[in-house]
Amino acid sequence: MGHSLRNKVFPINALPSFQMVEAGIDDISWNADIKFEAVKKYYQQVDADILFYFSDIAIQAEAMGAKVCFSPDAMPSVEMPGSSVNVVPPATVPRMAVNAQVLKRMAKEFPDRTLSTMVYGPFTVAGQLAGEQELLRGIVERPGEVLDLMEKCLACARDYGRYLLDAGAEVFWISDPLAALLPPDSFWRFAGEFLARLYDIHPTEPTVLHICGDTSQILKDMVKTGVRAISFDQCMDLLAYEDIVPESVGIVGNIDPVEIIELAPPEEVAASTKDLVATMGVKDNFILSTGCALPPGTPIANVVRFIETGKRALSELTPHAQTLSRLSDAVHRGKRETVSALVSTSLKEETDPLMIVNSALMRAVRKGSACYESRQSFLPEILLMVDAFYQGFRTLEPHLGAAGDRPPQVILGTVKGDFHEIGKNLVRIILETNGVKVLDLGVNVPAGDFLAAVNTYEAPVVGLSAFITGARKQLVEIVNNFNRSDVRPVSIIVGGAAVNPQIAASIGTQGYARDAVGAVKLVKDILGKTNG
């Protein structure tokens, strides 16, 4: 990764700094004094490792001739594509000059922190100049015209990038969101090759590429651009694609900027951040960030919580990362013979047993699940992985806090007619490692046995696993049994291949989990409300 970004923690862009001044977004966009004041106050509170100026997607298209509209409470946007396309020196473009001035002042204000550009990729700018739909039609009907336009957009991006780097930026960050709309077999010709040429202006320092959305089919071409780190959208499961990215290329991401950092309460921000670090922090090329830019209205307290939690979690994990990574890889590859030895090594290194569970054993299972869903691995490999997981868990189990002799809080089982147990067993194990007492009724469990167990133990949660489609009738019968009974209120949750959130809601359950990690989070949320 060149000048390494390892262990850096930061959100993309600095749009929430809008809240730090009285001016509107339109005034911030044009005034270097106001913009600097906003980002200065923002980064005085937000201890990010990489700093951005307040940036918008329309600036390059505007410089090349597009008409841009401004508003006090919305980001600048292209109102009308350019009637003519020009490439002019960035120092003569007022808003580009503003950003360069802000960077220079940031370099003096924050001399020990790393500054980044925010340059938009040639294909995205071309779409703003020609109209997105016209550009996409053009790659089929008029490819020569599109490539000519791309050359001009490349020249603008190259000049603007150099201008910002000369102003004090060290990281050359390019976002090219429209490139996600290209057919995979057209990506290199119309986007990737231009990005590769653009990165040539900053060959020895950190470079980052962000493309919004699902980039799984173009990921290899993104690596081929020569970029030194790839920023992943929040929709991407990093575990499914980490092996496609060479160890020399950073994996940047990917907390949800809207659903988590903007809209969730601070404790959920912290929990999601810890979970991502536990999952990805063992990778030497992982860089903790958001999946895209934070919206301007994001609560500053949530941004601070993300940064502080991420730094703390990484500092705790990093000393143990190498062994945990080897252990996770051994479990994922089903190497049972080496798993126990690596668990023992981790314990000798005084690694917390729960860290071994979350950042090695469960990490491997989650990676296996992600690869299975993306058709990169298949059932035989999953079975070997689960065997290796159990091998490691048996070695670790004596070192984990037992749930004790308390009555079970969760009744768990696979419903009648269904003999699948892998998912259910993983849920039980992870619940128990988190101190939740579980009564596992096993597989092929008759509907009445769940109600009988709750009557006996008064457990507040029932977890039902259903893998085969025919098991859905059993779910309905079990829910109806509880509804007809006079047992105290019970939360019924479901999971397995035969169900989804819509089915779970339609039959009257209180929740659905797609995997063991989701089930544990759901159970803990329910128990927290019950105990509260």
Salt bridges, closest charged atoms under 4 A:
ASP33 OD1 - ARG105 NH1 2.71
GLU37 OE1 - LYS40 NZ 3.68
GLU37 OE2 - LYS41 NZ 3.61
ASP47 OD1 - ARG113 NH2 3.85
ASP47 OD2 - LYS311 NZ 3.13
ASP49 OD1 - LYS311 NZ 3.13
ASP56 OD2 - ARG95 NH1 2.62
GLU62 OE1 - ARG95 NE 2.76
GLU79 OE1 - LYS67 NZ 3.58
GLU134 OE2 - ARG137 NH1 2.72
GLU134 OE1 - ARG142 NH2 3.69
GLU141 OE1 - ARG142 NH1 3.36
GLU145 OE1 - ARG142 NE 3.38
GLU151 OE2 - ARG197 NH1 2.96
GLU205 OE1 - HIS3 ND1 3.35
GLU242 OE1 - ARG363 NH2 2.56
GLU242 OE2 - LYS367 NZ 2.80
ASP243 OD2 - LYS367 NZ 2.88
ASP275 OD1 - ARG366 NH1 2.84
ASP284 OD1 - ARG6 NE 3.79
ASP329 OD1 - ARG333 NE 2.85
GLU373 OE1 - ARG514 NH2 2.44
ASP387 OD2 - ARG336 NH1 3.89
ASP418 OD1 - HIS420 ND1 2.74
GLU432 OE1 - ARG428 NE 3.94
ASP440 OD2 - LYS424 NZ 2.84
ASP440 OD2 - ARG428 NH1 2.95
ASP515 OD2 - ARG514 NH1 3.54
ASP525 OD2 - LYS521 NZ 3.26
